[in-house]
Amino acid sequence: MKQNTPAGACLAIASKGDDELLQLEQRETRHFPCDDHGRYVGYHPADAAEAIARIQALQKAGVEFLLLPKSSLWWLNYYYEFAVYLDQHCPRVAQLATLGHIYRLKPA
């Protein structure tokens, strides 16, 4: 993670509410999907449009990266249009076999 995101970066993590996944040294983190305070909302998006809207809200809020851990990579198949949105608007900066995918939400 350290070589793929700069110190001080803000990351959203598809975490299913697992606070331990948010424990990243020198990084500001929040759950994905989250409420306005970065807390897990308690459910997955109803559809790809909601997932995209949540990413766009994070982008507007200044979140720089999205981490889809291995346990959440199913999102890319289930929310197909979400995966297309990420491919078109959020460059993948890492695809790590042990961790998952990291996307840049803000321009470099």
N, CA, C and O atoms as a Tinker XYZ file with bonds, in Angstrom:
   432  protein
     1  N      0.820000   -1.188000    0.000000    73     2
     2  CA     0.000000    0.000000    0.000000    64     1     3
     3  C      0.865000    1.253000    0.000000    63     2     4     5
     4  O      0.548000    2.219000   -0.694000    81     3
     5  N      1.945000    1.254000    0.762000    73     3     6
     6  CA     2.792000    2.442000    0.875000    64     5     7
     7  C      3.381000    2.864000   -0.466000    63     6     8     9
     8  O      3.512000    4.060000   -0.727000    81     7
     9  N      3.741000    1.907000   -1.324000    73     7    10
    10  CA     4.345000    2.254000   -2.605000    64     9    11
    11  C      3.296000    2.686000   -3.638000    63    10    12    13
    12  O      3.658000    3.193000   -4.700000    81    11
    13  N      2.008000    2.495000   -3.347000    73    11    14
    14  CA     0.954000    2.816000   -4.308000    64    13    15
    15  C      0.148000    4.058000   -3.962000    63    14    16    17
    16  O     -0.561000    4.595000   -4.813000    81    15
    17  N      0.252000    4.515000   -2.727000    73    15    18
    18  CA    -0.455000    5.730000   -2.291000    64    17    19
    19  C      0.500000    6.553000   -1.431000    63    18    20    21
    20  O      1.233000    6.001000   -0.611000    81    19
    21  N      0.492000    7.864000   -1.618000    73    19    22
    22  CA     1.417000    8.693000   -0.838000    64    21    23
    23  C      0.975000    8.852000    0.615000    63    22    24    25
    24  O     -0.211000    8.748000    0.927000    81    23
    25  N      1.929000    9.102000    1.486000    73    23    26
    26  CA     1.613000    9.397000    2.888000    64    25    27
    27  C      0.653000   10.569000    2.927000    63    26    28    29
    28  O      0.804000   11.532000    2.174000    81    27
    29  N     -0.324000   10.486000    3.797000    73    27    30
    30  CA    -1.309000   11.542000    3.935000    64    29    31
    31  C     -2.491000   11.416000    2.987000    63    30    32    33
    32  O     -3.433000   12.204000    3.072000    81    31
    33  N     -2.459000   10.441000    2.086000    73    31    34
    34  CA    -3.544000   10.262000    1.123000    64    33    35
    35  C     -4.822000    9.831000    1.832000    63    34    36    37
    36  O     -4.787000    9.223000    2.901000    81    35
    37  N     -5.941000   10.159000    1.214000    73    35    38
    38  CA    -7.250000    9.763000    1.724000    64    37    39
    39  C     -7.774000    8.620000    0.864000    63    38    40    41
    40  O     -7.876000    8.747000   -0.356000    81    39
    41  N     -8.107000    7.500000    1.509000    73    39    42
    42  CA    -8.567000    6.306000    0.808000    64    41    43
    43  C     -9.942000    5.886000    1.308000    63    42    44    45
    44  O    -10.241000    5.988000    2.498000    81    43
    45  N    -10.769000    5.416000    0.391000    73    43    46
    46  CA   -12.008000    4.730000    0.738000    64    45    47
    47  C    -11.761000    3.248000    0.506000    63    46    48    49
    48  O    -11.143000    2.861000   -0.486000    81    47
    49  N    -12.245000    2.424000    1.421000    73    47    50
    50  CA   -11.991000    0.989000    1.351000    64    49    51
    51  C    -13.318000    0.249000    1.418000    63    50    52    53
    52  O    -14.092000    0.441000    2.356000    81    51
    53  N    -13.586000   -0.600000    0.424000    73    51    54
    54  CA   -14.774000   -1.453000    0.462000    64    53    55
    55  C    -14.539000   -2.473000    1.561000    63    54    56    57
    56  O    -13.826000   -3.458000    1.370000    81    55
    57  N    -15.142000   -2.227000    2.708000    73    55    58
    58  CA   -14.726000   -2.910000    3.927000    64    57    59
    59  C    -15.782000   -3.771000    4.604000    63    58    60    61
    60  O    -15.461000   -4.488000    5.552000    81    59
    61  N    -17.024000   -3.724000    4.152000    73    59    62
    62  CA   -18.130000   -4.413000    4.819000    64    61    63
    63  C    -18.196000   -4.030000    6.298000    63    62    64    65
    64  O    -18.681000   -4.807000    7.121000    81    63
    65  N    -17.712000   -2.841000    6.632000    73    63    66
    66  CA   -17.778000   -2.360000    8.004000    64    65    67
    67  C    -16.638000   -2.798000    8.903000    63    66    68    69
    68  O    -16.658000   -2.507000   10.099000    81    67
    69  N    -15.649000   -3.488000    8.365000    73    67    70
    70  CA   -14.517000   -3.972000    9.152000    64    69    71
    71  C    -13.550000   -2.826000    9.439000    63    70    72    73
    72  O    -12.781000   -2.425000    8.565000    81    71
    73  N    -13.588000   -2.303000   10.654000    73    71    74
    74  CA   -12.738000   -1.174000   11.025000    64    73    75
    75  C    -11.245000   -1.514000   10.965000    63    74    76    77
    76  O    -10.422000   -0.618000   10.782000    81    75
    77  N    -10.888000   -2.777000   11.116000    73    75    78
    78  CA    -9.473000   -3.160000   11.057000    64    77    79
    79  C     -8.878000   -2.892000    9.677000    63    78    80    81
    80  O     -7.688000   -2.595000    9.565000    81    79
    81  N     -9.689000   -2.994000    8.627000    73    79    82
    82  CA    -9.188000   -2.716000    7.277000    64    81    83
    83  C     -8.811000   -1.251000    7.098000    63    82    84    85
    84  O     -8.061000   -0.905000    6.185000    81    83
    85  N     -9.330000   -0.398000    7.966000    73    83    86
    86  CA    -9.055000    1.030000    7.854000    64    85    87
    87  C     -7.767000    1.444000    8.559000    63    86    88    89
    88  O     -7.374000    2.608000    8.491000    81    87
    89  N     -7.122000    0.529000    9.220000    73    87    90
    90  CA    -5.912000    0.838000    9.980000    64    89    91
    91  C     -4.685000    0.851000    9.063000    63    90    92    93
    92  O     -3.915000   -0.109000    9.028000    81    91
    93  N     -4.517000    1.933000    8.336000    73    91    94
    94  CA    -3.380000    2.084000    7.436000    64    93    95
    95  C     -2.517000    3.233000    7.926000    63    94    96    97
    96  O     -2.990000    4.353000    8.121000    81    95
    97  N     -1.271000    2.937000    8.114000    73    95    98
    98  CA    -0.317000    3.917000    8.626000    64    97    99
    99  C     -0.196000    5.114000    7.688000    63    98   100   101
   100  O     -0.042000    4.958000    6.476000    81    99
   101  N     -0.268000    6.297000    8.262000    73    99   102
   102  CA    -0.075000    7.568000    7.550000    64   101   103
   103  C     -1.068000    7.772000    6.400000    63   102   104   105
   104  O     -0.752000    8.451000    5.423000    81   103
   105  N     -2.266000    7.185000    6.513000    73   103   106
   106  CA    -3.301000    7.369000    5.511000    64   105   107
   107  C     -4.609000    7.700000    6.227000    63   106   108   109
   108  O     -4.911000    7.137000    7.279000    81   107
   109  N     -5.376000    8.614000    5.648000    73   107   110
   110  CA    -6.727000    8.874000    6.141000    64   109   111
   111  C     -7.634000    7.889000    5.423000    63   110   112   113
   112  O     -7.561000    7.764000    4.200000    81   111
   113  N     -8.478000    7.196000    6.152000    73   111   114
   114  CA    -9.313000    6.163000    5.540000    64   113   115
   115  C    -10.770000    6.340000    5.937000    63   114   116   117
   116  O    -11.100000    6.949000    6.954000    81   115
   117  N    -11.615000    5.787000    5.097000    73   115   118
   118  CA   -13.046000    5.723000    5.391000    64   117   119
   119  C    -13.613000    4.493000    4.709000    63   118   120   121
   120  O    -13.028000    3.953000    3.770000    81   119
   121  N    -14.755000    4.067000    5.196000    73   119   122
   122  CA   -15.416000    2.914000    4.595000    64   121   123
   123  C    -16.003000    3.279000    3.234000    63   122   124   125
   124  O    -16.243000    4.449000    2.935000    81   123
   125  N    -16.224000    2.264000    2.428000    73   123   126
   126  CA   -16.981000    2.424000    1.190000    64   125   127
   127  C    -17.955000    1.268000    1.103000    63   126   128   129
   128  O    -17.537000    0.111000    1.151000    81   127
   129  N    -19.240000    1.549000    0.976000    73   127   130
   130  CA   -19.870000    2.865000    0.979000    64   129   131
   131  C    -19.939000    3.438000    2.391000    63   130   132   133
   132  O    -19.980000    2.708000    3.381000    81   131
   133  N    -19.949000    4.768000    2.449000    73   131   134
   134  CA   -19.939000    5.428000    3.756000    64   133   135
   135  C    -20.957000    6.549000    3.818000    63   134   136   137
   136  O    -21.503000    6.988000    2.805000    81   135
   137  N    -21.196000    7.003000    5.058000    73   135   138
   138  CA   -22.044000    8.177000    5.246000    64   137   139
   139  C    -21.163000    9.422000    5.159000    63   138   140   141
   140  O    -19.991000    9.325000    4.796000    81   139
   141  N    -21.707000   10.567000    5.484000    73   139   142
   142  CA   -20.960000   11.827000    5.380000    64   141   143
   143  C    -19.784000   11.915000    6.346000    63   142   144   145
   144  O    -18.935000   12.797000    6.212000    81   143
   145  N    -19.728000   11.001000    7.323000    73   143   146
   146  CA   -18.648000   11.014000    8.309000    64   145   147
   147  C    -17.647000    9.878000    8.090000    63   146   148   149
   148  O    -16.764000    9.665000    8.922000    81   147
   149  N    -17.775000    9.150000    6.981000    73   147   150
   150  CA   -16.846000    8.079000    6.663000    64   149   151
   151  C    -17.178000    6.748000    7.299000    63   150   152   153
   152  O    -16.408000    5.794000    7.183000    81   151
   153  N    -18.331000    6.670000    7.978000    73   151   154
   154  CA   -18.738000    5.418000    8.629000    64   153   155
   155  C    -19.478000    4.526000    7.638000    63   154   156   157
   156  O    -20.181000    5.008000    6.750000    81   155
   157  N    -19.309000    3.236000    7.804000    73   155   158
   158  CA   -19.974000    2.259000    6.940000    64   157   159
   159  C    -21.490000    2.437000    7.032000    63   158   160   161
   160  O    -22.039000    2.567000    8.126000    81   159
   161  N    -22.160000    2.444000    5.880000    73   159   162
   162  CA   -23.608000    2.652000    5.863000    64   161   163
   163  C    -24.404000    1.407000    6.256000    63   162   164   165
   164  O    -25.592000    1.503000    6.561000    81   163
   165  N    -23.754000    0.239000    6.252000    73   163   166
   166  CA   -24.418000   -0.976000    6.703000    64   165   167
   167  C    -25.025000   -1.829000    5.601000    63   166   168   169
   168  O    -25.673000   -2.837000    5.885000    81   167
   169  N    -24.825000   -1.444000    4.359000    73   167   170
   170  CA   -25.372000   -2.217000    3.239000    64   169   171
   171  C    -24.574000   -1.911000    1.982000    63   170   172   173
   172  O    -23.861000   -0.910000    1.907000    81   171
   173  N    -24.707000   -2.794000    0.996000    73   171   174
   174  CA   -24.092000   -2.570000   -0.311000    64   173   175
   175  C    -25.040000   -1.737000   -1.166000    63   174   176   177
   176  O    -26.246000   -1.740000   -0.918000    81   175
   177  N    -24.529000   -1.029000   -2.158000    73   175   178
   178  CA   -25.405000   -0.268000   -3.050000    64   177   179
   179  C    -26.450000   -1.174000   -3.700000    63   178   180   181
   180  O    -26.200000   -2.352000   -3.954000    81   179
   181  N    -27.602000   -0.613000   -3.957000    73   179   182
   182  CA   -28.683000   -1.379000   -4.578000    64   181   183
   183  C    -28.352000   -1.770000   -6.011000    63   182   184   185
   184  O    -28.769000   -2.823000   -6.493000    81   183
   185  N    -27.590000   -0.899000   -6.690000    73   183   186
   186  CA   -27.255000   -1.161000   -8.085000    64   185   187
   187  C    -26.005000   -0.363000   -8.461000    63   186   188   189
   188  O    -25.454000    0.376000   -7.646000    81   187
   189  N    -25.577000   -0.527000   -9.699000    73   187   190
   190  CA   -24.353000    0.143000  -10.162000    64   189   191
   191  C    -24.499000    1.659000  -10.129000    63   190   192   193
   192  O    -23.540000    2.367000   -9.824000    81   191
   193  N    -25.695000    2.164000  -10.442000    73   191   194
   194  CA   -25.893000    3.618000  -10.432000    64   193   195
   195  C    -25.644000    4.191000   -9.039000    63   194   196   197
   196  O    -25.041000    5.256000   -8.905000    81   195
   197  N    -26.102000    3.495000   -8.008000    73   195   198
   198  CA   -25.853000    3.967000   -6.644000    64   197   199
   199  C    -24.369000    3.885000   -6.300000    63   198   200   201
   200  O    -23.834000    4.787000   -5.655000    81   199
   201  N    -23.700000    2.817000   -6.721000    73   199   202
   202  CA   -22.264000    2.678000   -6.455000    64   201   203
   203  C    -21.486000    3.809000   -7.132000    63   202   204   205
   204  O    -20.565000    4.375000   -6.542000    81   203
   205  N    -21.859000    4.133000   -8.367000    73   203   206
   206  CA   -21.198000    5.230000   -9.091000    64   205   207
   207  C    -21.470000    6.557000   -8.400000    63   206   208   209
   208  O    -20.559000    7.370000   -8.243000    81   207
   209  N    -22.704000    6.783000   -7.988000    73   207   210
   210  CA   -23.034000    8.027000   -7.280000    64   209   211
   211  C    -22.222000    8.163000   -5.997000    63   210   212   213
   212  O    -21.795000    9.263000   -5.646000    81   211
   213  N    -22.009000    7.062000   -5.305000    73   211   214
   214  CA   -21.210000    7.106000   -4.070000    64   213   215
   215  C    -19.738000    7.411000   -4.370000    63   214   216   217
   216  O    -19.089000    8.133000   -3.612000    81   215
   217  N    -19.214000    6.867000   -5.465000    73   215   218
   218  CA   -17.829000    7.187000   -5.863000    64   217   219
   219  C    -17.725000    8.653000   -6.240000    63   218   220   221
   220  O    -16.774000    9.329000   -5.847000    81   219
   221  N    -18.686000    9.150000   -6.992000    73   219   222
   222  CA   -18.664000   10.555000   -7.390000    64   221   223
   223  C    -18.740000   11.475000   -6.173000    63   222   224   225
   224  O    -18.094000   12.522000   -6.150000    81   223
   225  N    -19.515000   11.099000   -5.172000    73   223   226
   226  CA   -19.589000   11.889000   -3.938000    64   225   227
   227  C    -18.240000   11.888000   -3.224000    63   226   228   229
   228  O    -17.822000   12.915000   -2.688000    81   227
   229  N    -17.560000   10.750000   -3.214000    73   227   230
   230  CA   -16.232000   10.678000   -2.598000    64   229   231
   231  C    -15.241000   11.550000   -3.360000    63   230   232   233
   232  O    -14.418000   12.239000   -2.756000    81   231
   233  N    -15.321000   11.518000   -4.689000    73   231   234
   234  CA   -14.436000   12.353000   -5.499000    64   233   235
   235  C    -14.639000   13.828000   -5.160000    63   234   236   237
   236  O    -13.670000   14.568000   -4.989000    81   235
   237  N    -15.889000   14.250000   -5.063000    73   235   238
   238  CA   -16.192000   15.640000   -4.717000    64   237   239
   239  C    -15.717000   15.990000   -3.314000    63   238   240   241
   240  O    -15.360000   17.136000   -3.039000    81   239
   241  N    -15.714000   15.001000   -2.430000    73   239   242
   242  CA   -15.281000   15.216000   -1.044000    64   241   243
   243  C    -13.762000   15.200000   -0.898000    63   242   244   245
   244  O    -13.243000   15.457000    0.189000    81   243
   245  N    -13.043000   14.900000   -1.986000    73   243   246
   246  CA   -11.587000   14.926000   -1.942000    64   245   247
   247  C    -10.907000   13.606000   -1.648000    63   246   248   249
   248  O     -9.696000   13.569000   -1.433000    81   247
   249  N    -11.673000   12.511000   -1.636000    73   247   250
   250  CA   -11.055000   11.196000   -1.443000    64   249   251
   251  C    -10.230000   10.890000   -2.685000    63   250   252   253
   252  O    -10.708000   11.045000   -3.809000    81   251
   253  N     -8.995000   10.455000   -2.480000    73   251   254
   254  CA    -8.054000   10.295000   -3.591000    64   253   255
   255  C     -7.979000    8.895000   -4.176000    63   254   256   257
   256  O     -7.686000    8.734000   -5.360000    81   255
   257  N     -8.241000    7.872000   -3.354000    73   255   258
   258  CA    -8.075000    6.492000   -3.806000    64   257   259
   259  C     -9.218000    5.619000   -3.306000    63   258   260   261
   260  O     -9.819000    5.886000   -2.265000    81   259
   261  N     -9.503000    4.571000   -4.069000    73   259   262
   262  CA   -10.439000    3.526000   -3.672000    64   261   263
   263  C     -9.682000    2.220000   -3.642000    63   262   264   265
   264  O     -8.989000    1.879000   -4.600000    81   263
   265  N     -9.806000    1.483000   -2.550000    73   263   266
   266  CA    -9.244000    0.144000   -2.451000    64   265   267
   267  C    -10.391000   -0.852000   -2.463000    63   266   268   269
   268  O    -11.267000   -0.823000   -1.598000    81   267
   269  N    -10.376000   -1.734000   -3.456000    73   267   270
   270  CA   -11.279000   -2.876000   -3.473000    64   269   271
   271  C    -10.456000   -4.082000   -3.058000    63   270   272   273
   272  O     -9.735000   -4.650000   -3.879000    81   271
   273  N    -10.552000   -4.484000   -1.788000    73   271   274
   274  CA    -9.792000   -5.652000   -1.341000    64   273   275
   275  C    -10.214000   -6.905000   -2.114000    63   274   276   277
   276  O    -11.269000   -6.927000   -2.747000    81   275
   277  N     -9.395000   -7.926000   -2.057000    73   275   278
   278  CA    -9.707000   -9.177000   -2.752000    64   277   279
   279  C    -11.116000   -9.645000   -2.428000    63   278   280   281
   280  O    -11.826000  -10.136000   -3.305000    81   279
   281  N    -11.525000   -9.494000   -1.171000    73   279   282
   282  CA   -12.848000   -9.958000   -0.749000    64   281   283
   283  C    -13.984000   -9.145000   -1.369000    63   282   284   285
   284  O    -15.145000   -9.546000   -1.278000    81   283
   285  N    -13.671000   -8.015000   -1.996000    73   283   286
   286  CA   -14.703000   -7.164000   -2.601000    64   285   287
   287  C    -14.586000   -7.060000   -4.117000    63   286   288   289
   288  O    -15.295000   -6.263000   -4.731000    81   287
   289  N    -13.725000   -7.830000   -4.721000    73   287   290
   290  CA   -13.563000   -7.752000   -6.177000    64   289   291
   291  C    -14.813000   -8.212000   -6.927000    63   290   292   293
   292  O    -14.959000   -7.927000   -8.115000    81   291
   293  N    -15.704000   -8.911000   -6.251000    73   291   294
   294  CA   -16.963000   -9.317000   -6.877000    64   293   295
   295  C    -17.766000   -8.099000   -7.339000    63   294   296   297
   296  O    -18.594000   -8.209000   -8.244000    81   295
   297  N    -17.525000   -6.939000   -6.722000    73   295   298
   298  CA   -18.216000   -5.714000   -7.137000    64   297   299
   299  C    -18.034000   -5.472000   -8.632000    63   298   300   301
   300  O    -18.961000   -5.013000   -9.300000    81   299
   301  N    -16.862000   -5.772000   -9.160000    73   299   302
   302  CA   -16.551000   -5.475000  -10.562000    64   301   303
   303  C    -17.398000   -6.295000  -11.532000    63   302   304   305
   304  O    -17.616000   -5.874000  -12.668000    81   303
   305  N    -17.871000   -7.444000  -11.103000    73   303   306
   306  CA   -18.774000   -8.256000  -11.927000    64   305   307
   307  C    -20.231000   -7.935000  -11.631000    63   306   308   309
   308  O    -21.037000   -7.775000  -12.548000    81   307
   309  N    -20.563000   -7.842000  -10.370000    73   307   310
   310  CA   -21.950000   -7.627000   -9.972000    64   309   311
   311  C    -22.456000   -6.245000  -10.387000    63   310   312   313
   312  O    -23.577000   -6.102000  -10.874000    81   311
   313  N    -21.611000   -5.236000  -10.188000    73   311   314
   314  CA   -21.938000   -3.863000  -10.570000    64   313   315
   315  C    -21.149000   -3.520000  -11.842000    63   314   316   317
   316  O    -20.227000   -2.704000  -11.813000    81   315
   317  N    -21.522000   -4.147000  -12.934000    73   315   318
   318  CA   -20.743000   -4.039000  -14.170000    64   317   319
   319  C    -20.530000   -2.586000  -14.600000    63   318   320   321
   320  O    -19.414000   -2.208000  -14.955000    81   319
   321  N    -21.584000   -1.769000  -14.572000    73   319   322
   322  CA   -21.455000   -0.376000  -14.999000    64   321   323
   323  C    -20.519000    0.396000  -14.064000    63   322   324   325
   324  O    -19.855000    1.343000  -14.487000    81   323
   325  N    -20.472000   -0.006000  -12.816000    73   323   326
   326  CA   -19.528000    0.573000  -11.848000    64   325   327
   327  C    -18.099000    0.273000  -12.292000    63   326   328   329
   328  O    -17.241000    1.155000  -12.270000    81   327
   329  N    -17.844000   -0.970000  -12.695000    73   327   330
   330  CA   -16.517000   -1.354000  -13.186000    64   329   331
   331  C    -16.151000   -0.546000  -14.430000    63   330   332   333
   332  O    -15.008000   -0.113000  -14.575000    81   331
   333  N    -17.108000   -0.343000  -15.318000    73   331   334
   334  CA   -16.868000    0.460000  -16.524000    64   333   335
   335  C    -16.544000    1.895000  -16.132000    63   334   336   337
   336  O    -15.632000    2.505000  -16.691000    81   335
   337  N    -17.289000    2.435000  -15.171000    73   335   338
   338  CA   -17.027000    3.801000  -14.702000    64   337   339
   339  C    -15.599000    3.915000  -14.150000    63   338   340   341
   340  O    -14.871000    4.853000  -14.476000    81   339
   341  N    -15.217000    2.959000  -13.320000    73   339   342
   342  CA   -13.853000    2.993000  -12.774000    64   341   343
   343  C    -12.826000    2.941000  -13.901000    63   342   344   345
   344  O    -11.861000    3.705000  -13.897000    81   343
   345  N    -13.027000    2.049000  -14.859000    73   343   346
   346  CA   -12.080000    1.926000  -15.967000    64   345   347
   347  C    -11.965000    3.222000  -16.772000    63   346   348   349
   348  O    -10.884000    3.559000  -17.256000    81   347
   349  N    -13.072000    3.944000  -16.915000    73   347   350
   350  CA   -13.073000    5.152000  -17.731000    64   349   351
   351  C    -12.633000    6.407000  -16.976000    63   350   352   353
   352  O    -12.087000    7.331000  -17.580000    81   351
   353  N    -12.864000    6.448000  -15.673000    73   351   354
   354  CA   -12.652000    7.693000  -14.927000    64   353   355
   355  C    -11.659000    7.605000  -13.773000    63   354   356   357
   356  O    -11.249000    8.634000  -13.235000    81   355
   357  N    -11.271000    6.404000  -13.388000    73   355   358
   358  CA   -10.430000    6.226000  -12.197000    64   357   359
   359  C     -9.306000    5.237000  -12.523000    63   358   360   361
   360  O     -9.492000    4.026000  -12.411000    81   359
   361  N     -8.168000    5.744000  -12.918000    73   359   362
   362  CA    -7.081000    4.828000  -13.300000    64   361   363
   363  C     -6.723000    3.852000  -12.182000    63   362   364   365
   364  O     -6.617000    4.231000  -11.016000    81   363
   365  N     -6.541000    2.601000  -12.559000    73   363   366
   366  CA    -6.102000    1.597000  -11.578000    64   365   367
   367  C     -4.602000    1.779000  -11.400000    63   366   368   369
   368  O     -3.838000    1.670000  -12.359000    81   367
   369  N     -4.189000    2.054000  -10.179000    73   367   370
   370  CA    -2.770000    2.282000   -9.915000    64   369   371
   371  C     -2.073000    1.025000   -9.416000    63   370   372   373
   372  O     -0.844000    0.948000   -9.413000    81   371
   373  N     -2.865000    0.037000   -8.993000    73   371   374
   374  CA    -2.263000   -1.220000   -8.543000    64   373   375
   375  C     -3.285000   -2.338000   -8.625000    63   374   376   377
   376  O     -4.476000   -2.145000   -8.380000    81   375
   377  N     -2.786000   -3.505000   -8.976000    73   375   378
   378  CA    -3.569000   -4.734000   -8.949000    64   377   379
   379  C     -2.682000   -5.744000   -8.236000    63   378   380   381
   380  O     -1.801000   -6.358000   -8.838000    81   379
   381  N     -2.932000   -5.901000   -6.945000    73   379   382
   382  CA    -2.062000   -6.698000   -6.101000    64   381   383
   383  C     -2.730000   -8.020000   -5.743000    63   382   384   385
   384  O     -3.836000   -8.032000   -5.201000    81   383
   385  N     -2.074000   -9.117000   -6.038000    73   383   386
   386  CA    -2.659000  -10.437000   -5.818000    64   385   387
   387  C     -3.038000  -10.663000   -4.361000    63   386   388   389
   388  O     -4.032000  -11.333000   -4.081000    81   387
   389  N     -2.269000  -10.118000   -3.437000    73   387   390
   390  CA    -2.539000  -10.349000   -2.021000    64   389   391
   391  C     -3.470000   -9.320000   -1.400000    63   390   392   393
   392  O     -4.011000   -9.551000   -0.319000    81   391
   393  N     -3.666000   -8.184000   -2.071000    73   391   394
   394  CA    -4.437000   -7.094000   -1.478000    64   393   395
   395  C     -5.729000   -6.806000   -2.233000    63   394   396   397
   396  O     -6.802000   -6.793000   -1.630000    81   395
   397  N     -5.645000   -6.579000   -3.515000    73   395   398
   398  CA    -6.802000   -6.201000   -4.320000    64   397   399
   399  C     -6.424000   -5.127000   -5.309000    63   398   400   401
   400  O     -5.268000   -5.040000   -5.724000    81   399
   401  N     -7.391000   -4.301000   -5.694000    73   399   402
   402  CA    -7.171000   -3.247000   -6.680000    64   401   403
   403  C     -7.246000   -1.882000   -6.012000    63   402   404   405
   404  O     -8.070000   -1.650000   -5.127000    81   403
   405  N     -6.367000   -0.979000   -6.453000    73   403   406
   406  CA    -6.374000    0.393000   -5.969000    64   405   407
   407  C     -6.614000    1.300000   -7.170000    63   406   408   409
   408  O     -5.923000    1.207000   -8.185000    81   407
   409  N     -7.606000    2.180000   -7.036000    73   407   410
   410  CA    -7.967000    3.122000   -8.095000    64   409   411
   411  C     -7.711000    4.541000   -7.618000    63   410   412   413
   412  O     -7.926000    4.861000   -6.449000    81   411
   413  N     -7.249000    5.391000   -8.531000    73   411   414
   414  CA    -7.058000    6.809000   -8.228000    64   413   415
   415  C     -8.370000    7.523000   -8.535000    63   414   416   417
   416  O     -8.860000    7.470000   -9.663000    81   415
   417  N     -8.938000    8.189000   -7.533000    73   415   418
   418  CA   -10.191000    8.899000   -7.717000    64   417   419
   419  C     -9.985000   10.337000   -8.139000    63   418   420   421
   420  O    -10.872000   10.934000   -8.750000    81   419
   421  N     -8.855000   10.892000   -7.831000    73   419   422
   422  CA    -8.539000   12.271000   -8.192000    64   421   423
   423  C     -7.412000   12.242000   -9.218000    63   422   424   425
   424  O     -6.592000   11.324000   -9.216000    81   423
   425  N     -7.370000   13.250000  -10.098000    73   423   426
   426  CA    -6.259000   13.305000  -11.056000    64   425   427
   427  C     -4.906000   13.382000  -10.353000    63   426   428   429
   428  O     -4.794000   13.926000   -9.254000    81   427
   429  N     -3.890000   12.834000  -10.998000    73   427   430
   430  CA    -2.529000   12.840000  -10.410000    64   429   431
   431  C     -2.020000   14.263000  -10.260000    63   430   432
   432  O     -0.902000   14.472000   -9.788000    81   431
